[in-house]
Amino acid sequence: MTKDKNSTTTIDQDHPALLSAPIVLGRYLRKIREDKGYSYRQASDVTDISHSYIKNVENGIDPRSQKEIIIQTDKLQKFARGYEIPYETLLEKAGIVKKAQPEISDEERNVIFISRLEQLIEENSISILKLAKKTEISMEQITEILEGTAKATIEDIYSLAAALKVTPDYLAGYAADKKGFHPDTPELNELLSFINGAGVQLYGKPLSKEDKGKIIAAVKVIFSDASQRQMEEK
């Protein structure tokens, strides 16, 4: 169970939002096999899939690449026939057919965010000082976010995600995969697109195309260092 240090809210580490599709599928297939009392050899006999592959699928990891395993639909069909379970269920568990995730409250999502932030800091072996420099978020603010005494803004989440090389969707608890995306993730407005957009005024006067051009030129000069950093990171 994960718990916000300053909250009574807890969230199970097995919550679907915290698990990727290969892990969900693997755990499901392991439970089915064990419920039927099959050994790996017996499971191989009924599915016509090698016992070693079945074990890899249950673990959710390809031992050669050490990455999450990608299972083909023909193998899912074999599992469905051999285990006598609905093929559609396996498609959902594998993430091939999308199923609505259980509703998560804002407080639960914040618990997921803090848990993932702590995990990513550890995985990247990055200090709070270095993270603060990369994100331009103060060390004090990052510490308070981790302790649950301060809430991260959308801008904070995007900056932290970029520094830790995951998507904001994953860090914020919307997507299960580190490089995954989710349509419900709040988005930041691109400043230049906003200025170029319709319905913009200054001091009650609508901005002309020429006005917008001047503002954009000024913005590019002011934030030239940020643009250079972005190019270097790419």
SVG drawing of the C-alpha trace seen along z (x, -y; Angstrom):
<svg xmlns="http://www.w3.org/2000/svg" viewBox="-15 -49 38 81">
<polyline fill="none" stroke="black" stroke-width="0.4" points="0.0,0.0 1.2,-3.5 0.3,-6.3 0.7,-10.1 2.7,-11.0 0.2,-13.7 -3.0,-12.0 -5.1,-9.1 -5.6,-8.1 -4.0,-4.8 -3.9,-3.1 -3.0,0.5 0.1,1.0 -2.0,3.5 -4.4,0.7 -4.9,0.9 -3.6,-2.6 -0.2,-1.6 0.2,1.5 1.1,1.8 -0.8,4.1 1.8,6.9 1.9,7.2 -1.9,7.2 -2.1,9.9 0.7,12.0 -0.9,11.9 -4.3,12.9 -2.9,15.8 -0.9,17.0 -4.0,17.0 -6.0,18.9 -3.2,21.5 -2.9,21.9 -6.7,22.1 -6.8,25.0 -3.9,26.7 -1.7,26.8 2.1,27.0 4.0,25.1 4.3,28.4 0.6,29.1 -0.2,25.6 2.0,26.0 0.2,29.2 -3.3,27.6 -2.2,24.3 0.4,25.6 2.7,22.8 6.2,23.6 6.4,23.7 9.2,21.2 7.2,18.7 4.2,19.1 6.5,18.3 7.8,15.2 4.3,14.0 3.2,14.5 6.3,12.5 5.5,9.8 9.2,9.5 11.1,10.7 14.3,12.2 16.4,11.3 15.7,7.6 14.6,7.2 11.7,5.2 8.0,5.8 6.9,8.6 4.7,8.0 2.4,10.9 0.9,11.6 -2.8,12.1 -2.3,15.7 -0.8,16.6 -3.7,15.0 -6.1,17.2 -4.1,20.3 -4.3,19.2 -8.1,18.6 -8.7,22.1 -6.4,23.9 -7.6,22.3 -11.2,22.1 -11.5,18.4 -13.0,15.6 -10.6,14.3 -12.1,10.8 -11.0,10.8 -7.4,11.5 -7.5,8.7 -8.6,6.3 -6.0,7.5 -3.3,7.1 -4.4,3.5 -5.3,4.3 -8.9,3.5 -9.3,0.6 -11.5,0.9 -12.5,-2.0 -10.2,-2.2 -11.8,-2.3 -12.5,-5.9 -9.6,-7.5 -10.1,-10.4 -7.8,-13.5 -6.4,-12.5 -5.7,-9.0 -4.0,-10.3 -1.8,-12.6 -0.7,-9.5 0.2,-7.7 2.1,-10.8 4.2,-11.0 4.9,-7.3 6.1,-7.4 8.1,-10.6 10.0,-8.9 10.5,-5.7 11.8,-7.7 14.2,-9.7 15.6,-6.5 15.8,-4.8 17.6,-7.7 19.9,-8.1 19.3,-11.8 19.7,-14.1 17.1,-16.7 19.7,-19.4 20.3,-18.1 16.6,-17.7 15.9,-21.2 18.5,-22.6 17.1,-20.6 13.5,-21.6 14.0,-25.1 11.8,-24.0 13.3,-24.8 14.7,-22.0 12.3,-23.1 9.3,-22.9 10.3,-19.4 10.9,-18.2 7.4,-19.5 5.8,-17.8 7.5,-14.5 6.3,-14.9 2.8,-15.7 2.8,-19.2 2.7,-21.0 0.8,-20.0 2.6,-20.0 1.2,-22.3 0.7,-21.1 3.8,-23.0 5.8,-21.2 4.6,-17.8 5.6,-18.6 9.0,-19.9 9.6,-16.8 8.5,-14.4 10.9,-15.9 13.8,-15.7 13.0,-12.1 12.4,-11.0 8.8,-9.9 5.5,-11.4 3.5,-13.7 0.6,-11.3 2.6,-8.6 4.0,-10.7 0.6,-12.3 -1.0,-8.9 -3.1,-8.9 -1.1,-6.4 0.3,-3.0 3.3,-3.0 6.3,-5.4 6.1,-6.5 2.3,-6.3 -0.3,-9.0 -3.8,-9.5 -6.5,-11.9 -7.5,-13.0 -4.1,-14.3 -4.2,-18.1 -2.3,-19.9 -0.2,-23.1 -0.9,-25.8 1.9,-26.6 2.6,-30.3 3.3,-31.1 0.2,-29.2 -1.8,-31.1 -0.6,-34.4 -1.2,-33.5 -4.7,-32.3 -7.9,-34.3 -9.6,-36.4 -6.4,-37.9 -6.5,-41.5 -4.2,-43.9 -5.6,-46.8 -9.0,-46.2 -7.6,-46.4 -7.6,-43.3 -4.1,-42.3 -3.4,-42.6 -1.2,-40.2 1.6,-42.7 1.1,-43.2 1.3,-39.4 4.4,-39.2 6.1,-41.8 5.1,-40.0 6.3,-36.7 9.7,-38.2 10.1,-39.7 9.2,-36.3 11.8,-34.5 14.5,-36.9 13.5,-36.7 13.4,-32.9 16.2,-32.2 18.2,-30.3 15.2,-28.0 15.0,-27.3 18.7,-26.6 18.4,-24.1 15.5,-22.3 17.6,-21.9 20.6,-20.6 18.3,-18.1 17.0,-16.8"/>
</svg>
